[in-house]
Amino acid sequence: MSYRIYIDSILEPIVALWYLEEASWCLEEESDSGHSKGLRSNLVLRWKMDYRISLELTALYRQFFNYR
C-alpha cells in the first residue's frame, strides 16, 4: 500500500474521526514501512505529526508498532 493510499483510505476517513472525539486512543500498526516509523519527510509521518499522534507513552493520541 502506498503512503497516499494509506492516508486516503485509512488515516483520513477513519483515524481523523477518532481525533475529533477528543478521547485518548492508540493506533496499532504492523511494522510496514508505509506506516512511517522512519524518515521525517514521509507523508504518513507528517500526517501523524499534524494530528499530534506520537510514540510517547504519555501522549493523548498514541501509535504503536506491532513487530510480529
C-alpha positions as CSV (number, residue, x, y, z in Angstrom):
1,M,0.0,0.0,0.0
2,S,1.4,3.4,-0.9
3,Y,1.7,6.3,1.5
4,R,-1.0,8.2,-0.3
5,I,-3.4,5.3,-0.3
6,Y,-2.8,4.7,3.4
7,I,-3.6,8.3,4.2
8,D,-6.7,8.5,1.8
9,S,-8.1,5.0,2.7
10,I,-7.4,4.7,6.4
11,L,-6.0,7.8,8.2
12,E,-8.3,10.5,6.8
13,P,-11.6,8.6,6.8
14,I,-11.1,6.6,10.0
15,V,-8.3,7.8,12.3
16,A,-9.1,11.5,11.7
17,L,-12.6,10.8,13.1
18,W,-11.1,9.4,16.3
19,Y,-9.2,12.6,16.7
20,L,-12.4,14.6,16.6
21,E,-13.8,12.7,19.5
22,E,-11.1,14.2,21.8
23,A,-10.6,10.9,23.8
24,S,-7.4,9.2,24.4
25,W,-6.6,6.3,21.9
26,C,-3.8,4.2,20.5
27,L,-3.3,3.4,16.8
28,E,-1.7,0.0,16.4
29,E,0.0,-0.7,13.1
30,E,2.2,-3.6,11.8
31,S,5.8,-2.7,11.0
32,D,5.1,-2.0,7.3
33,S,7.3,0.8,6.0
34,G,4.3,2.7,4.8
35,H,3.3,3.4,8.4
36,S,6.3,5.6,8.8
37,K,8.5,4.8,11.8
38,G,11.5,6.3,10.0
39,L,12.0,9.3,7.8
40,R,10.5,12.7,8.7
41,S,10.0,13.6,5.0
42,N,7.4,10.7,4.8
43,L,3.8,11.8,4.1
44,V,2.4,9.5,6.7
45,L,4.7,10.7,9.4
46,R,3.8,14.3,8.6
47,W,0.1,13.5,8.7
48,K,0.5,11.9,12.1
49,M,2.6,14.9,13.4
50,D,-0.2,17.2,12.2
51,Y,-2.7,15.2,14.2
52,R,-0.3,15.0,17.2
53,I,-0.1,11.2,17.1
54,S,3.0,10.2,19.0
55,L,5.0,7.2,20.1
56,E,5.3,8.7,23.5
57,L,3.6,6.6,26.2
58,T,2.1,9.7,27.8
59,A,0.6,11.1,24.6
60,L,-3.1,11.6,24.3
61,Y,-3.1,10.2,20.8
62,R,-0.6,7.3,20.5
63,Q,0.7,5.0,17.9
64,F,2.2,1.5,18.5
65,F,4.1,-0.6,16.0
66,N,3.4,-4.4,16.3
67,Y,6.5,-6.1,15.2
68,R,5.2,-9.6,15.0
